Amino acid sequence: MILASLGELDRVVACTKYCTDVVPEVLQSRRLIIADSWTANASEILAAQSDLVIAAVPYQEKAVAEILKAGVRFLALSPRTLDDIYTDIALIASIVGANVEATRVISRMNDEIEDVRRKAEGFPKKRVFCEEWGKPVIASQPWVAELVRAAGGEFLGNPGRQCSPEEILRQDPEVVIAAWCGAGDRVPLPKIIRERGWSGTTAARTSQVYCISDELLNTPAPTLIAGLHALAAAIHPEGFRSARGLRSVTQVVTPGMNVHNELV
């Protein structure tokens, strides 16, 4: 996604299947599509004959060692905050000679975030629990916590850390958002509310329980801006219009239905 935003997608010779969620045009090419950076073995990656491999955590140390042993350069990224993501964009841009475009991309991201922040200031802050995994329950990353605050929410729990359903119940979230890694928008919202005993929370009673397509919040790249708009619509639906990738607990999902496409 970062290379695509920089106008350098033509340099990509291989990517993971999750990259196709945010840059679907890579499917309409002869690029090699591998599973992901955690399960892919070095031979799959090396088959692409790339000059540089870029991966964000998690990734296999064994595969990294084999890639380096083969003489291929490896760039390891481990962002936690929005500032880290801006740094990674600038770093990748410097490698491919797209410094000017990187400045534009980062500026656009900042402008969008500040625009949402200004609009959200007119509404009362809401207690928001946003999770990146369900079993065990793991709160979303620090950069998501920053976006939640920009969208007018108070982030509950410790970003990126495991927490118990009981701990969140005690904090009575007004908004619950699930963006499970690798799950797209297929999180079973009614089931998790029922099984965790969250039916009495303010979020459940007011139907402010949502799924946001995970690639919009878990991809540390400019696609986070789409995630920000989805967060704002979930937290303050009275002030922000519905956004791409957002599904409410009140929406019925039937087998085989592509909810993401229905909402676009």
HELIX and SHEET records of a PDB file:
HELIX    1   1 ILE A    2  SER A    5  1                                   4    
HELIX    2   2 LEU A    9  ARG A   11  5                                   3    
HELIX    3   3 CYS A   19  VAL A   22  1                                   4    
HELIX    4   4 PRO A   24  GLN A   28  5                                   5    
HELIX    5   5 ALA A   42  LEU A   46  1                                   5    
HELIX    6   6 GLU A   61  LYS A   69  1                                   9    
HELIX    7   7 LEU A   82  VAL A   96  1                                  15    
HELIX    8   8 ASN A   99  ALA A  120  1                                  22    
HELIX    9   9 PRO A  142  ALA A  150  1                                   9    
HELIX   10  10 PRO A  165  GLN A  171  1                                   7    
HELIX   11  11 LEU A  189  GLU A  195  1                                   7    
HELIX   12  12 THR A  202  ARG A  205  1                                   4    
HELIX   13  13 ASP A  214  ASN A  218  1                                   5    
HELIX   14  14 LEU A  224  ILE A  235  1                                  12    
HELIX   15  15 VAL A  259  LEU A  263  1                                   5    
SHEET    1   A 2 ALA A  14  THR A  16  0                                        
SHEET    2   A 2 LEU A  32  ILE A  34  1                                        
SHEET    1   B 2 LEU A  52  ALA A  56  0                                        
SHEET    2   B 2 ARG A  73  LEU A  77  1                                        
SHEET    1   C 3 ILE A 138  ALA A 139  0                                        
SHEET    2   C 3 LYS A 126  TRP A 133 -1                                        
SHEET    3   C 3 GLY A 153  PHE A 155  1                                        
SHEET    1   D 5 ILE A 138  ALA A 139  0                                        
SHEET    2   D 5 LYS A 126  TRP A 133 -1                                        
SHEET    3   D 5 VAL A 175  ALA A 178  1                                        
SHEET    4   D 5 VAL A 209  ILE A 212  1                                        
SHEET    5   D 5 LEU A 246  SER A 248 -1                                        
END                                                                             
